Amino acid sequence: MHSSKRGLIKDMSKKKIIIRMSAFLALMIIIDQICNFALVQPGLSRIMFHELKQGQYNCIILGASHGSYGLDPEIVGTELKKNTMNMCMGGEYMIDAYYTLEYALDYNKIDEVVFDIDYQYLVNYNDVNILHNNVYNAYPASVHKVGYYVKRVLGEDYRGTMLRWTNYWQCYKYMGRTIRKKLSSEYKTYNPSVVNMNQYDSYMGEGFTFRNQHHKKDPASCLDWNESKVSEQEIGYIKKLVSLCKKKGIKIVFTTVSQDPATVDEKESGFTAADAYISKLAQELDVTYLNFNKIRFDEYDRDSDDFYDREGHMYGESAEKFSQLYGKYVNMALMGDETYKSAFYANIGDMVKAYKGN
Amino acid sequence: MSYISAGFLFTIALGALVYYLFPKKHRWLVLLLISLLYYTSYGFSNLVYVLFTCITSYIISLKMSEMEDKVHRKRLLSVVLVLNFGLLFLLKYCNFMIGNLNSLSEVFGRNLNIAKLTIKFPLGISFYTFQTMSYCIDVYRKKTEPERNIFKLLLFVCYLPQMLQGPIGRYERLGLALSEGSDFDYRNIERGAVRIFYGLAKKLILADRAFIFANNIFYTPDKYSGVYIIAGILMYSIYVYCDFAGGMDLVIGASEVFGITMDENFRQPYFSKNLGDFWRRWHITLGQWMKDYIFYPFSLSKACQKLSRRAKKRFGRVYGTLIPICLSNILIFFIVGVWHGASWKYIIYGLYNGLIIAMANILKPTFEKTVKLLRIKSNSAPYRVFQIVRTFILVNIGWFFDACSSASGAFKAMGQTFKNFSLKVVTDGSLLKVGLGVREIKILFVGVLVLFVIGVLREKGIDIREWIMKQPLPLKWAIYIILFFIVAPFGFVSASTEFVYAQF
């Protein structure tokens, strides 16, 4: 009797401890969610994933910021004769592109993939903190997100998973505005007006951001190419992406969007080495690679004024002009028409020579 | 997965849940499973080396325990030591030796050009090799019984929290505690969680921030001189302490969640009165290992005793006794230097510490006489502060070898300290151009101040963690929540999540 009473007290206190611990954990989670809600700023990526979910696309462009500013999917799609969605996002690494494609395939009948490769993303994977990853942060809850989480986030700084607001904590000044925005019908209906954008930028829909010519020239330039820094994991995800496309019978082409020719000239050896590396990889994977840095000047006449920074992000007007050419040659490559080659210089060196001659 | 990754924290949380759901006698199995899973997340090849160490130690320790003859036991011990330290040497030091041989051959006009090995260095090998060899030596000395279950021994070798950067545990405490398992006590979880977040605060708020400044200075020491170098080395001392001690807090805290108490590795090292004292407070388990398995056997060896007798005849009793101790210290610190890495800078770093401690031993009678002569009260507060500052300076001189990429770079940086020395850079804002802005410096300053206060309290025997745990529930929860949420925004955001000692 005595011992059973003691056992009961022990059970009661165990129960109390478990309730207490659970209450504490719940409180922490609630505070964390409140901070996320009040601090994390609404971004374009969330809207783009929503557009992708509508399921009307049969061509998808993957890549990073050069693609999002440089490619108007409506113009590219007209050339390709496909409904095209531009899923290029700043900070989109190869692993992010792979999981974006996985998500796209759930809702769309994709039969063409254009993968725009910016070499900088091959060499700086290990230099960027997970907290800055807006693709992962905007990725909708899905079965793929579990795999994406394990491969991309689990081994990284715990704040990327548990305390997403860390990267936005200095937005505490706009907390009221952020909460109001998130409670608005515009936010719920994925209206781009809720996104804090640069005053020179306009979101044109389907992943294209138009930057007008009033934006002052930014001095930021490209990272240097360094083959020893190429992330094996990133190369692995390019291969995975290609094999996923082949498995699903999807045509795929690699591209690199044109950058400021002055920067290509300045960093000629790096651009040449990066071009050789990606070309070799594309050849191994039996994928056509179109490096638009090598497009002939008589096809696409460009200079520094077409780009808002030294790194080579395009102004909107240049992007619209470029998108038409881009679509035309990507279409030829996808159709197996090799005459597109005549529109390109044989190598970066020839392009630089032509640029200097102009 | 680094110790600051979500993966590590989830592994600990989920692991603890499963651990306490299992019956006590099988709990070690849960620990073994999560340890192996965690370790293999760094690559399967790592596991091969761990298994090698475990299997050789298991077989030989069992054989040794069956033998009464000391000579046979010694032979077997030599085999296991040679196998394991040989492997460590091969993986860690072989390329260093090859590099030196190649350089030497060039000096003599014959280019040997021996190819370097291209083997991936297994994580934490220095730590688990030392830990497992201490077990074998203890079995040889009959200080501990051999483990008859190989899987329990495997858990001792690769226990999740400590496998990457120590502390170097002893079988008689850690091994047995792991095998026995622990009862559920929520205070262990509370204590462990607080310790984990204290470690995260040290790493993210202080270490990662200080690293930026120190790295900018010592990456290109030619660019800087005078006060810049002094500021750089002070930042390095914050970085190296907060990184290693923060890592230890994480490790020990994680282990506390499972109810397993590990040996402490730090005890306010920057409050040391002399360099010997510093090494009794810094990386304590390595120092203890060296003392038990090298210092005593070496200083009590026949050769040393013979040397001591001769020295006593020649130099008198005091110095005669000191000579073997000094030699043992130099030997120990040479090994500590080599343990830190395959590079001359670490060897010089070790010898620097060994020689200063040896000199301090030899000059101790002279110091004592001087203090008496000057009528200084050796237990007064100002004298203690003087001792702490003196030791801190000596420690910081040593950090030059750690911070710079080579021994010659370290000497050069030391020389640069005395060039263009101007305190103006402190007031004109020049120091704010080395990678950290005003806000970062302020956070660092407040953080160091908090760390200092906690250190002083600890020196006085006050444990702030225990004090918090005794507070009423609402206050306690408020403190925990503030602690948890303050680390994230004030923590530095960097791409690297690794700890400096995880590479050993």
Interface residues (C-beta under 8 A of the other chain):
Chain A: K14 I17 R20 M21 F24 L27 M28 I31 C35 N126 D127 V128 N129 L131 V153 L154 G155 E156 D157 Y158 R159 G160 T161 M162 L163 W165 T166 N167 W169
Chain B: M1 S2 I4 S5 A6 G7 F8 L9 F10 S41 F184 Y186 I189 L200 L473 W477 Y480 I481 F484 F485 A488 P489 G491 V493 S494 A495 T497
